[in-house]
Amino acid sequence: MFPVTAPVQDAPETAPARPVLYLPEDVGGTVAWDCLVRDGGLVPVHGRAARPATTPDSTEIRMRAVSPFVPGSTIVAGPTAAWVHVGGVSPRTLHVVHRSGTHRPRAPQGVRVRQAMLLADDLATVGGHQLTSVQRTGLDVARHEPAAHAVETIVALTALGFDVRRARLQLERRLRVTGREAAHRTLDAVERRLRAAPARPVTPGAAAPPLPGRP
């Protein structure tokens, strides 16, 4: 059962309540859940996890919606990390990585696992779960994702601090980089887009320009 959280009775009054997500079993079943979504009381976040309409979307809400499906010891990465950072349409496939030299975990259906070498500044933590940082996420998207989707995603990430120039340096400093040339072409396209319409900076955790949908 998905954990429905609420303020702990004995917690200090200054302790913020964690966001609440509801599955069908939390509201009396699928029919009741569907009715609440249809009537606007609940807003789907990912799969059957939904937030109350009065609860704003946030990075923590999105991370908590996918975290039950993330294999242990893995780190949310790629398009899924981009969605957690930026928002938009929930991804059908969850992308995670395991550190180089560690055992590759079994992935349930709908989860894609790959190996990655990660440095400390490649990581961020949201809602108690690890994901790749904004910078590393944009770099991975540039290397591995189709150009059209990658450009839209990275433009959105620049509003949260992704640095195109730094990404180019990171690509050149690493001896073995899969997708280096494709990444540079994608970053070229990102720079052209930004010159035409610069992304507006946003506060981390707030809603950045939404990502386009992608399976």
Order of alpha helices (4+ residues) and beta strands (2+ residues): alpha-beta-beta-alpha-beta-alpha-beta-beta-beta-beta-alpha-alpha-alpha-alpha
